[in-house]
Amino acid sequence: MASRYHWIRVYYVWRPDLPDEAENHAVELAAVGGSEAIATHNTRAFARTELRFSGLRVMTTGELIAED
């Protein structure tokens, strides 16, 4: 997976308002970077966000690997 990473410069901050403040950065980086998905074991926490981005899916790492 590391071979697919690229640096993204963030100029502004979105506040998705997840229950765990420490997880907001994952949504912010995915939105700025134009990501198609966030891979996490904690999909329930990301389902409760107040700020939604169309085309951004939240999936487990197993689901991501199965798609590849």
N, CA, C and O atoms as a CHARMM CRD file, in Angstrom:
* protein
*
  272
    1    1 MET  N      0.81500  -1.18200   0.00000 PROA 1      0.00000
    2    1 MET  CA     0.00000   0.00000   0.00000 PROA 1      0.00000
    3    1 MET  C      0.86500   1.25500   0.00000 PROA 1      0.00000
    4    1 MET  O      0.47600   2.27100  -0.57600 PROA 1      0.00000
    5    2 ALA  N      2.02300   1.19900   0.63400 PROA 2      0.00000
    6    2 ALA  CA     2.85300   2.40100   0.74000 PROA 2      0.00000
    7    2 ALA  C      3.29100   2.90900  -0.62500 PROA 2      0.00000
    8    2 ALA  O      3.54000   4.10400  -0.78300 PROA 2      0.00000
    9    3 SER  N      3.38800   2.03700  -1.60300 PROA 3      0.00000
   10    3 SER  CA     3.80400   2.47100  -2.93800 PROA 3      0.00000
   11    3 SER  C      2.73300   3.31800  -3.62500 PROA 3      0.00000
   12    3 SER  O      3.01200   3.96400  -4.63500 PROA 3      0.00000
   13    4 ARG  N      1.53600   3.32200  -3.09900 PROA 4      0.00000
   14    4 ARG  CA     0.44000   4.08200  -3.70500 PROA 4      0.00000
   15    4 ARG  C      0.19400   5.43200  -3.02400 PROA 4      0.00000
   16    4 ARG  O     -0.70000   6.17500  -3.42800 PROA 4      0.00000
   17    5 TYR  N      0.98100   5.74900  -1.99600 PROA 5      0.00000
   18    5 TYR  CA     0.80900   7.01500  -1.26900 PROA 5      0.00000
   19    5 TYR  C      1.40100   8.17200  -2.03500 PROA 5      0.00000
   20    5 TYR  O      2.34400   7.99900  -2.80800 PROA 5      0.00000
   21    6 HSD  N      0.84800   9.36000  -1.82300 PROA 6      0.00000
   22    6 HSD  CA     1.46900  10.58900  -2.31000 PROA 6      0.00000
   23    6 HSD  C      1.11900  11.72000  -1.34800 PROA 6      0.00000
   24    6 HSD  O      0.04700  11.72400  -0.74300 PROA 6      0.00000
   25    7 TRP  N      2.02400  12.67000  -1.21400 PROA 7      0.00000
   26    7 TRP  CA     1.85200  13.77100  -0.27400 PROA 7      0.00000
   27    7 TRP  C      0.78400  14.73600  -0.76200 PROA 7      0.00000
   28    7 TRP  O      0.70600  15.04000  -1.95200 PROA 7      0.00000
   29    8 ILE  N     -0.03600  15.21600   0.16400 PROA 8      0.00000
   30    8 ILE  CA    -1.08300  16.18900  -0.11800 PROA 8      0.00000
   31    8 ILE  C     -0.85700  17.38800   0.79900 PROA 8      0.00000
   32    8 ILE  O     -0.72400  17.23200   2.01300 PROA 8      0.00000
   33    9 ARG  N     -0.81400  18.57100   0.22000 PROA 9      0.00000
   34    9 ARG  CA    -0.68700  19.79300   1.01200 PROA 9      0.00000
   35    9 ARG  C     -2.10100  20.27300   1.37000 PROA 9      0.00000
   36    9 ARG  O     -2.93000  20.48400   0.48500 PROA 9      0.00000
   37   10 VAL  N     -2.36600  20.44000   2.65000 PROA 10     0.00000
   38   10 VAL  CA    -3.68100  20.84400   3.12700 PROA 10     0.00000
   39   10 VAL  C     -3.65700  22.33100   3.43800 PROA 10     0.00000
   40   10 VAL  O     -2.83700  22.78900   4.23400 PROA 10     0.00000
   41   11 TYR  N     -4.55500  23.08700   2.81200 PROA 11     0.00000
   42   11 TYR  CA    -4.62600  24.52600   3.00600 PROA 11     0.00000
   43   11 TYR  C     -5.81100  24.95800   3.85900 PROA 11     0.00000
   44   11 TYR  O     -5.86100  26.10400   4.30600 PROA 11     0.00000
   45   12 TYR  N     -6.74800  24.07800   4.09000 PROA 12     0.00000
   46   12 TYR  CA    -7.92300  24.39700   4.88300 PROA 12     0.00000
   47   12 TYR  C     -8.34700  23.13200   5.61400 PROA 12     0.00000
   48   12 TYR  O     -7.86000  22.04300   5.31000 PROA 12     0.00000
   49   13 VAL  N     -9.23100  23.26900   6.55300 PROA 13     0.00000
   50   13 VAL  CA    -9.63000  22.13000   7.37600 PROA 13     0.00000
   51   13 VAL  C    -11.14800  21.96600   7.33600 PROA 13     0.00000
   52   13 VAL  O    -11.89300  22.91500   7.58200 PROA 13     0.00000
   53   14 TRP  N    -11.59000  20.75900   7.02600 PROA 14     0.00000
   54   14 TRP  CA   -13.00600  20.40900   7.11500 PROA 14     0.00000
   55   14 TRP  C    -13.23600  19.87400   8.51900 PROA 14     0.00000
   56   14 TRP  O    -12.31300  19.31400   9.11000 PROA 14     0.00000
   57   15 ARG  N    -14.39000  20.02100   9.05500 PROA 15     0.00000
   58   15 ARG  CA   -14.71400  19.45800  10.36800 PROA 15     0.00000
   59   15 ARG  C    -15.86000  18.47200  10.20000 PROA 15     0.00000
   60   15 ARG  O    -17.02300  18.86300  10.30000 PROA 15     0.00000
   61   16 PRO  N    -15.55600  17.19300   9.94400 PROA 16     0.00000
   62   16 PRO  CA   -16.62200  16.20400   9.76600 PROA 16     0.00000
   63   16 PRO  C    -17.38900  15.89600  11.04200 PROA 16     0.00000
   64   16 PRO  O    -18.45800  15.28900  10.97400 PROA 16     0.00000
   65   17 ASP  N    -16.88000  16.29400  12.20600 PROA 17     0.00000
   66   17 ASP  CA   -17.53900  16.13500  13.49300 PROA 17     0.00000
   67   17 ASP  C    -17.81600  14.67400  13.83400 PROA 17     0.00000
   68   17 ASP  O    -18.94100  14.31100  14.17900 PROA 17     0.00000
   69   18 LEU  N    -16.78600  13.84400  13.73600 PROA 18     0.00000
   70   18 LEU  CA   -16.90400  12.44700  14.15100 PROA 18     0.00000
   71   18 LEU  C    -16.94900  12.37200  15.67200 PROA 18     0.00000
   72   18 LEU  O    -16.43700  13.26500  16.34700 PROA 18     0.00000
   73   19 PRO  N    -17.55100  11.33000  16.21600 PROA 19     0.00000
   74   19 PRO  CA   -17.60700  11.18800  17.67100 PROA 19     0.00000
   75   19 PRO  C    -16.21500  11.21600  18.32400 PROA 19     0.00000
   76   19 PRO  O    -16.05400  11.76100  19.41600 PROA 19     0.00000
   77   20 ASP  N    -15.21600  10.63100  17.66000 PROA 20     0.00000
   78   20 ASP  CA   -13.83800  10.64600  18.15500 PROA 20     0.00000
   79   20 ASP  C    -13.07100  11.71200  17.38000 PROA 20     0.00000
   80   20 ASP  O    -12.76000  11.52700  16.20400 PROA 20     0.00000
   81   21 GLU  N    -12.77100  12.81600  18.03200 PROA 21     0.00000
   82   21 GLU  CA   -12.09500  13.94000  17.38000 PROA 21     0.00000
   83   21 GLU  C    -10.79900  13.52300  16.69000 PROA 21     0.00000
   84   21 GLU  O    -10.41500  14.12500  15.68700 PROA 21     0.00000
   85   22 ALA  N    -10.12700  12.51000  17.21000 PROA 22     0.00000
   86   22 ALA  CA    -8.85600  12.06600  16.63800 PROA 22     0.00000
   87   22 ALA  C     -9.02300  11.44000  15.24900 PROA 22     0.00000
   88   22 ALA  O     -8.03200  11.29100  14.53300 PROA 22     0.00000
   89   23 GLU  N    -10.24000  11.07100  14.84900 PROA 23     0.00000
   90   23 GLU  CA   -10.46000  10.44600  13.54300 PROA 23     0.00000
   91   23 GLU  C    -10.85500  11.44400  12.45400 PROA 23     0.00000
   92   23 GLU  O    -10.90900  11.08100  11.27900 PROA 23     0.00000
   93   24 ASN  N    -11.12800  12.68600  12.82400 PROA 24     0.00000
   94   24 ASN  CA   -11.51300  13.69000  11.83600 PROA 24     0.00000
   95   24 ASN  C    -10.45100  13.88700  10.75900 PROA 24     0.00000
   96   24 ASN  O    -10.78700  14.15900   9.60700 PROA 24     0.00000
   97   25 HSD  N     -9.18000  13.75500  11.11800 PROA 25     0.00000
   98   25 HSD  CA    -8.11800  13.99400  10.14200 PROA 25     0.00000
   99   25 HSD  C     -8.18400  13.02200   8.96600 PROA 25     0.00000
  100   25 HSD  O     -7.79700  13.38200   7.85400 PROA 25     0.00000
  101   26 ALA  N     -8.66300  11.80600   9.18800 PROA 26     0.00000
  102   26 ALA  CA    -8.74000  10.83000   8.10100 PROA 26     0.00000
  103   26 ALA  C     -9.72700  11.29200   7.03000 PROA 26     0.00000
  104   26 ALA  O     -9.45200  11.16800   5.83700 PROA 26     0.00000
  105   27 VAL  N    -10.86900  11.82300   7.45000 PROA 27     0.00000
  106   27 VAL  CA   -11.85500  12.32800   6.49300 PROA 27     0.00000
  107   27 VAL  C    -11.32800  13.58100   5.80700 PROA 27     0.00000
  108   27 VAL  O    -11.49700  13.74600   4.59900 PROA 27     0.00000
  109   28 GLU  N    -10.69200  14.46300   6.57000 PROA 28     0.00000
  110   28 GLU  CA   -10.14100  15.69600   5.99700 PROA 28     0.00000
  111   28 GLU  C     -9.11200  15.38200   4.91200 PROA 28     0.00000
  112   28 GLU  O     -9.17300  15.95000   3.82100 PROA 28     0.00000
  113   29 LEU  N     -8.18000  14.49300   5.19700 PROA 29     0.00000
  114   29 LEU  CA    -7.14800  14.15100   4.21200 PROA 29     0.00000
  115   29 LEU  C     -7.74000  13.43600   3.00000 PROA 29     0.00000
  116   29 LEU  O     -7.31200  13.67300   1.87000 PROA 29     0.00000
  117   30 ALA  N     -8.71300  12.56900   3.22700 PROA 30     0.00000
  118   30 ALA  CA    -9.34300  11.87000   2.10700 PROA 30     0.00000
  119   30 ALA  C    -10.06600  12.85200   1.19100 PROA 30     0.00000
  120   30 ALA  O    -10.00100  12.72100  -0.03100 PROA 30     0.00000
  121   31 ALA  N    -10.75000  13.82900   1.77000 PROA 31     0.00000
  122   31 ALA  CA   -11.48300  14.82000   0.97000 PROA 31     0.00000
  123   31 ALA  C    -10.52400  15.69300   0.17000 PROA 31     0.00000
  124   31 ALA  O    -10.73700  15.91400  -1.02200 PROA 31     0.00000
  125   32 VAL  N     -9.48900  16.18300   0.80300 PROA 32     0.00000
  126   32 VAL  CA    -8.52100  17.05100   0.11800 PROA 32     0.00000
  127   32 VAL  C     -7.74600  16.28600  -0.94100 PROA 32     0.00000
  128   32 VAL  O     -7.43400  16.82600  -2.00200 PROA 32     0.00000
  129   33 GLY  N     -7.43700  15.02800  -0.65100 PROA 33     0.00000
  130   33 GLY  CA    -6.64700  14.22000  -1.58300 PROA 33     0.00000
  131   33 GLY  C     -7.44600  13.59100  -2.70100 PROA 33     0.00000
  132   33 GLY  O     -6.86800  12.94400  -3.57500 PROA 33     0.00000
  133   34 GLY  N     -8.74900  13.76000  -2.70200 PROA 34     0.00000
  134   34 GLY  CA    -9.57400  13.18700  -3.75300 PROA 34     0.00000
  135   34 GLY  C     -9.68200  11.66700  -3.66500 PROA 34     0.00000
  136   34 GLY  O     -9.83800  10.99200  -4.68300 PROA 34     0.00000
  137   35 SER  N     -9.60000  11.14100  -2.46900 PROA 35     0.00000
  138   35 SER  CA    -9.65600   9.69100  -2.27700 PROA 35     0.00000
  139   35 SER  C    -11.03800   9.13500  -2.60700 PROA 35     0.00000
  140   35 SER  O    -12.04700   9.83300  -2.50900 PROA 35     0.00000
  141   36 GLU  N    -11.05900   7.89700  -2.98800 PROA 36     0.00000
  142   36 GLU  CA   -12.31400   7.20200  -3.25400 PROA 36     0.00000
  143   36 GLU  C    -12.82300   6.48300  -2.01700 PROA 36     0.00000
  144   36 GLU  O    -14.02200   6.23200  -1.89200 PROA 36     0.00000
  145   37 ALA  N    -11.90600   6.14300  -1.08400 PROA 37     0.00000
  146   37 ALA  CA   -12.31100   5.35700   0.07800 PROA 37     0.00000
  147   37 ALA  C    -11.38300   5.60500   1.26000 PROA 37     0.00000
  148   37 ALA  O    -10.23000   6.00700   1.09900 PROA 37     0.00000
  149   38 ILE  N    -11.91800   5.35300   2.44800 PROA 38     0.00000
  150   38 ILE  CA   -11.14800   5.29800   3.68300 PROA 38     0.00000
  151   38 ILE  C    -11.22300   3.85600   4.15200 PROA 38     0.00000
  152   38 ILE  O    -12.31400   3.30300   4.28900 PROA 38     0.00000
  153   39 ALA  N    -10.07300   3.24400   4.39700 PROA 39     0.00000
  154   39 ALA  CA   -10.02300   1.87300   4.89600 PROA 39     0.00000
  155   39 ALA  C     -9.75800   1.91000   6.39700 PROA 39     0.00000
  156   39 ALA  O     -8.76100   2.47800   6.84200 PROA 39     0.00000
  157   40 THR  N    -10.65400   1.30200   7.17700 PROA 40     0.00000
  158   40 THR  CA   -10.55300   1.32900   8.63400 PROA 40     0.00000
  159   40 THR  C    -11.24200   0.10400   9.22100 PROA 40     0.00000
  160   40 THR  O    -12.11100  -0.49600   8.58800 PROA 40     0.00000
  161   41 HSD  N    -10.85100  -0.25600  10.42200 PROA 41     0.00000
  162   41 HSD  CA   -11.56000  -1.32400  11.13500 PROA 41     0.00000
  163   41 HSD  C    -12.74800  -0.75500  11.89800 PROA 41     0.00000
  164   41 HSD  O    -13.59100  -1.51200  12.38000 PROA 41     0.00000
  165   42 ASN  N    -12.82600   0.56900  12.01300 PROA 42     0.00000
  166   42 ASN  CA   -13.87400   1.22500  12.78400 PROA 42     0.00000
  167   42 ASN  C    -14.87600   1.92200  11.85100 PROA 42     0.00000
  168   42 ASN  O    -15.03200   3.14100  11.92000 PROA 42     0.00000
  169   43 THR  N    -15.53400   1.18500  11.00900 PROA 43     0.00000
  170   43 THR  CA   -16.45400   1.77000  10.02900 PROA 43     0.00000
  171   43 THR  C    -17.67300   2.41700  10.69000 PROA 43     0.00000
  172   43 THR  O    -18.23800   3.36400  10.14200 PROA 43     0.00000
  173   44 ARG  N    -18.08200   1.92300  11.85100 PROA 44     0.00000
  174   44 ARG  CA   -19.26200   2.49600  12.53000 PROA 44     0.00000
  175   44 ARG  C    -19.03700   3.94900  12.93000 PROA 44     0.00000
  176   44 ARG  O    -19.95200   4.76600  12.82300 PROA 44     0.00000
  177   45 ALA  N    -17.84700   4.28000  13.38300 PROA 45     0.00000
  178   45 ALA  CA   -17.56200   5.66400  13.79000 PROA 45     0.00000
  179   45 ALA  C    -17.66000   6.61100  12.60300 PROA 45     0.00000
  180   45 ALA  O    -18.14700   7.73200  12.74900 PROA 45     0.00000
  181   46 PHE  N    -17.20600   6.18100  11.43400 PROA 46     0.00000
  182   46 PHE  CA   -17.23000   7.03900  10.25600 PROA 46     0.00000
  183   46 PHE  C    -18.62500   7.16800   9.66500 PROA 46     0.00000
  184   46 PHE  O    -18.89300   8.10800   8.91700 PROA 46     0.00000
  185   47 ALA  N    -19.50600   6.25100   9.98200 PROA 47     0.00000
  186   47 ALA  CA   -20.88900   6.33100   9.48600 PROA 47     0.00000
  187   47 ALA  C    -21.67800   7.42700  10.19400 PROA 47     0.00000
  188   47 ALA  O    -22.72000   7.86000   9.70100 PROA 47     0.00000
  189   48 ARG  N    -21.18900   7.87700  11.34200 PROA 48     0.00000
  190   48 ARG  CA   -21.91900   8.88300  12.12800 PROA 48     0.00000
  191   48 ARG  C    -21.42100  10.30400  11.87600 PROA 48     0.00000
  192   48 ARG  O    -21.72500  11.20000  12.66300 PROA 48     0.00000
  193   49 THR  N    -20.68300  10.53200  10.82700 PROA 49     0.00000
  194   49 THR  CA   -20.19400  11.88100  10.54500 PROA 49     0.00000
  195   49 THR  C    -21.32100  12.78300  10.06000 PROA 49     0.00000
  196   49 THR  O    -22.22600  12.33200   9.35900 PROA 49     0.00000
  197   50 GLU  N    -21.26700  14.04200  10.43100 PROA 50     0.00000
  198   50 GLU  CA   -22.28400  14.99700   9.99600 PROA 50     0.00000
  199   50 GLU  C    -21.97300  15.56700   8.61600 PROA 50     0.00000
  200   50 GLU  O    -22.88700  15.97000   7.89600 PROA 50     0.00000
  201   51 LEU  N    -20.70100  15.60700   8.23900 PROA 51     0.00000
  202   51 LEU  CA   -20.27800  16.14800   6.95000 PROA 51     0.00000
  203   51 LEU  C    -20.01000  14.99000   6.00100 PROA 51     0.00000
  204   51 LEU  O    -19.14000  14.16100   6.26800 PROA 51     0.00000
  205   52 ARG  N    -20.74000  14.92300   4.90300 PROA 52     0.00000
  206   52 ARG  CA   -20.61800  13.81800   3.94200 PROA 52     0.00000
  207   52 ARG  C    -19.97900  14.31700   2.65000 PROA 52     0.00000
  208   52 ARG  O    -20.23300  15.43700   2.20600 PROA 52     0.00000
  209   53 PHE  N    -19.14900  13.47000   2.05800 PROA 53     0.00000
  210   53 PHE  CA   -18.53200  13.76100   0.76600 PROA 53     0.00000
  211   53 PHE  C    -18.99200  12.70100  -0.22100 PROA 53     0.00000
  212   53 PHE  O    -18.76800  11.51000  -0.00700 PROA 53     0.00000
  213   54 SER  N    -19.63400  13.13000  -1.30000 PROA 54     0.00000
  214   54 SER  CA   -20.11800  12.15800  -2.28000 PROA 54     0.00000
  215   54 SER  C    -18.92600  11.46700  -2.92200 PROA 54     0.00000
  216   54 SER  O    -17.91900  12.10000  -3.23800 PROA 54     0.00000
  217   55 GLY  N    -19.05400  10.18900  -3.10600 PROA 55     0.00000
  218   55 GLY  CA   -18.00200   9.41000  -3.73400 PROA 55     0.00000
  219   55 GLY  C    -16.93700   8.91000  -2.76900 PROA 55     0.00000
  220   55 GLY  O    -16.04800   8.16800  -3.18900 PROA 55     0.00000
  221   56 LEU  N    -16.98700   9.28300  -1.50400 PROA 56     0.00000
  222   56 LEU  CA   -16.02200   8.82000  -0.51000 PROA 56     0.00000
  223   56 LEU  C    -16.65300   7.69200   0.29600 PROA 56     0.00000
  224   56 LEU  O    -17.58000   7.91300   1.07500 PROA 56     0.00000
  225   57 ARG  N    -16.14500   6.49600   0.10000 PROA 57     0.00000
  226   57 ARG  CA   -16.68000   5.32700   0.79900 PROA 57     0.00000
  227   57 ARG  C    -15.83100   5.01700   2.02600 PROA 57     0.00000
  228   57 ARG  O    -14.63800   5.31800   2.05000 PROA 57     0.00000
  229   58 VAL  N    -16.42900   4.42900   3.02100 PROA 58     0.00000
  230   58 VAL  CA   -15.72600   3.93700   4.19600 PROA 58     0.00000
  231   58 VAL  C    -15.86200   2.42600   4.18400 PROA 58     0.00000
  232   58 VAL  O    -16.97000   1.89100   4.14500 PROA 58     0.00000
  233   59 MET  N    -14.72100   1.74300   4.21700 PROA 59     0.00000
  234   59 MET  CA   -14.72700   0.28500   4.11300 PROA 59     0.00000
  235   59 MET  C    -13.63900  -0.31600   4.99400 PROA 59     0.00000
  236   59 MET  O    -12.71100   0.37900   5.40700 PROA 59     0.00000
  237   60 THR  N    -13.75700  -1.59500   5.27700 PROA 60     0.00000
  238   60 THR  CA   -12.71600  -2.27000   6.04400 PROA 60     0.00000
  239   60 THR  C    -11.53300  -2.54000   5.12500 PROA 60     0.00000
  240   60 THR  O    -11.66200  -2.51400   3.90100 PROA 60     0.00000
  241   61 THR  N    -10.38100  -2.80000   5.73300 PROA 61     0.00000
  242   61 THR  CA    -9.19800  -3.12100   4.93100 PROA 61     0.00000
  243   61 THR  C     -9.42100  -4.40300   4.12700 PROA 61     0.00000
  244   61 THR  O     -8.93600  -4.52400   3.00200 PROA 61     0.00000
  245   62 GLY  N    -10.14400  -5.34400   4.69400 PROA 62     0.00000
  246   62 GLY  CA   -10.45500  -6.58800   3.97600 PROA 62     0.00000
  247   62 GLY  C    -11.27400  -6.32500   2.71800 PROA 62     0.00000
  248   62 GLY  O    -11.02400  -6.92800   1.67400 PROA 62     0.00000
  249   63 GLU  N    -12.24900  -5.42800   2.81300 PROA 63     0.00000
  250   63 GLU  CA   -13.05900  -5.07000   1.65200 PROA 63     0.00000
  251   63 GLU  C    -12.21500  -4.38700   0.57700 PROA 63     0.00000
  252   63 GLU  O    -12.39200  -4.63000  -0.61700 PROA 63     0.00000
  253   64 LEU  N    -11.30600  -3.53900   1.01700 PROA 64     0.00000
  254   64 LEU  CA   -10.42000  -2.84800   0.07100 PROA 64     0.00000
  255   64 LEU  C     -9.51500  -3.83000  -0.66500 PROA 64     0.00000
  256   64 LEU  O     -9.35200  -3.73800  -1.88100 PROA 64     0.00000
  257   65 ILE  N     -8.94200  -4.74600   0.05700 PROA 65     0.00000
  258   65 ILE  CA    -8.05900  -5.75100  -0.55500 PROA 65     0.00000
  259   65 ILE  C     -8.84400  -6.64500  -1.51400 PROA 65     0.00000
  260   65 ILE  O     -8.34100  -7.00000  -2.58000 PROA 65     0.00000
  261   66 ALA  N    -10.07100  -7.01000  -1.14400 PROA 66     0.00000
  262   66 ALA  CA   -10.89700  -7.86000  -1.99700 PROA 66     0.00000
  263   66 ALA  C    -11.23300  -7.17800  -3.31500 PROA 66     0.00000
  264   66 ALA  O    -11.38800  -7.85000  -4.33500 PROA 66     0.00000
  265   67 GLU  N    -11.35000  -5.84300  -3.31000 PROA 67     0.00000
  266   67 GLU  CA   -11.64600  -5.10100  -4.54700 PROA 67     0.00000
  267   67 GLU  C    -10.45500  -5.00800  -5.47700 PROA 67     0.00000
  268   67 GLU  O    -10.61000  -4.94400  -6.69700 PROA 67     0.00000
  269   68 ASP  N     -9.25600  -5.00000  -4.89200 PROA 68     0.00000
  270   68 ASP  CA    -8.04400  -4.79300  -5.68400 PROA 68     0.00000
  271   68 ASP  C     -7.78100  -5.98600  -6.49600 PROA 68     0.00000
  272   68 ASP  O     -6.80100  -6.02100  -7.24100 PROA 68     0.00000
